[in-house]
Amino acid sequence: MFSATFPRSIENLAKSILTHPIEIVVGNRGQTSGNIDQKVEVLDDDDKFWRLIELIGEYNDKGSILIFVDKQVEADDLFKELLKVGYQAIVLHGGQDQVDREGFI
């Protein structure tokens, strides 16, 4: 099982059903990696999407971009909006059928 964010309850469940699980932790638990540069911008809700489009335009040629949102419905909505403005995107969240999630691998 792989996860960027592994809630404690899911970790406990995984450990209870897996035989001899191996855990690999990159960096320290609960801390970001030292090679990640975090920047915070406080924006009005109406400005967030267009700022995201600016950032995607800036970083798109440097590799893949991973965007996290709070809720599954927000992921679906953002996916649709990105397609409307011409960006190829995929959406991946726990509300999708397993078959759909595995199609991205």
C-alpha positions as CSV (number, residue, x, y, z in Angstrom):
1,M,0.0,0.0,0.0
2,F,1.3,3.4,-0.9
3,S,0.1,6.8,0.3
4,A,1.4,10.4,0.5
5,T,-1.0,10.9,3.4
6,F,-1.6,7.8,5.4
7,P,-4.1,8.5,8.3
8,R,-3.2,6.7,11.5
9,S,-6.5,4.6,11.4
10,I,-5.8,3.4,7.9
11,E,-2.2,2.6,8.9
12,N,-3.4,0.5,11.8
13,L,-5.9,-1.3,9.5
14,A,-3.2,-2.0,7.0
15,K,-0.8,-3.3,9.6
16,S,-3.6,-5.6,11.0
17,I,-4.3,-7.3,7.7
18,L,-0.9,-7.4,6.0
19,T,1.6,-10.1,6.7
20,H,5.1,-8.7,7.5
21,P,4.4,-5.2,6.1
22,I,7.4,-3.1,5.2
23,E,7.1,0.6,5.9
24,I,9.3,3.2,4.0
25,V,9.2,6.7,5.3
26,V,10.8,9.5,3.3
27,G,11.8,12.3,5.6
28,N,10.4,12.6,9.1
29,R,6.9,11.8,10.0
30,G,4.7,14.9,10.1
31,Q,7.3,17.1,8.5
32,T,8.0,18.1,5.0
33,S,11.1,17.1,3.2
34,G,14.0,19.6,3.4
35,N,14.1,19.8,-0.4
36,I,10.6,21.1,-0.8
37,D,10.1,24.8,-1.1
38,Q,6.7,25.9,0.4
39,K,5.2,29.2,-0.4
40,V,1.9,30.6,0.9
41,E,-0.4,33.0,-1.0
42,V,-3.6,34.3,0.6
43,L,-6.1,35.0,-2.1
44,D,-9.8,35.7,-2.5
45,D,-11.8,32.6,-3.6
46,D,-12.5,34.3,-7.0
47,D,-8.8,34.7,-7.7
48,K,-7.6,31.2,-6.7
49,F,-8.3,29.4,-10.0
50,W,-6.7,32.0,-12.2
51,R,-3.6,32.1,-9.9
52,L,-3.4,28.3,-10.2
53,I,-3.6,28.6,-14.0
54,E,-0.7,31.1,-13.9
55,L,1.4,28.7,-11.8
56,I,0.6,25.7,-14.0
57,G,1.7,27.8,-17.0
58,E,5.0,28.6,-15.1
59,Y,5.8,25.1,-14.1
60,N,4.1,22.9,-16.8
61,D,7.2,22.4,-18.9
62,K,9.3,21.3,-15.8
63,G,7.4,18.1,-15.2
64,S,4.2,16.7,-13.7
65,I,2.2,18.8,-11.4
66,L,0.3,17.3,-8.4
67,I,-2.5,19.4,-6.9
68,F,-4.1,18.6,-3.6
69,V,-7.6,19.8,-2.6
70,D,-9.7,19.3,0.5
71,K,-12.7,17.4,-0.8
72,Q,-13.4,14.9,-3.5
73,V,-16.0,17.1,-5.1
74,E,-13.4,19.9,-5.3
75,A,-11.1,17.5,-7.2
76,D,-13.8,16.7,-9.7
77,D,-14.7,20.3,-10.2
78,L,-11.1,21.4,-10.6
79,F,-10.5,18.6,-13.1
80,K,-13.4,19.8,-15.2
81,E,-12.2,23.4,-15.1
82,L,-8.7,22.5,-16.1
83,L,-10.1,20.6,-19.1
84,K,-12.2,23.6,-20.1
85,V,-9.1,25.8,-20.3
86,G,-7.1,23.2,-22.3
87,Y,-5.0,21.4,-19.7
88,Q,-4.8,17.6,-19.7
89,A,-5.5,16.4,-16.3
90,I,-6.6,13.3,-14.3
91,V,-8.4,13.2,-11.1
92,L,-7.7,10.6,-8.4
93,H,-9.6,10.1,-5.1
94,G,-11.1,7.5,-2.9
95,G,-14.7,8.2,-4.2
96,Q,-13.8,6.6,-7.5
97,D,-14.3,2.9,-8.3
98,Q,-11.1,0.9,-7.9
99,V,-11.2,0.0,-11.7
100,D,-11.1,3.8,-12.5
101,R,-8.2,4.5,-10.1
102,E,-6.2,1.6,-11.4
103,G,-6.6,2.9,-15.0
104,F,-4.2,5.7,-14.2
105,I,-1.3,3.4,-13.4
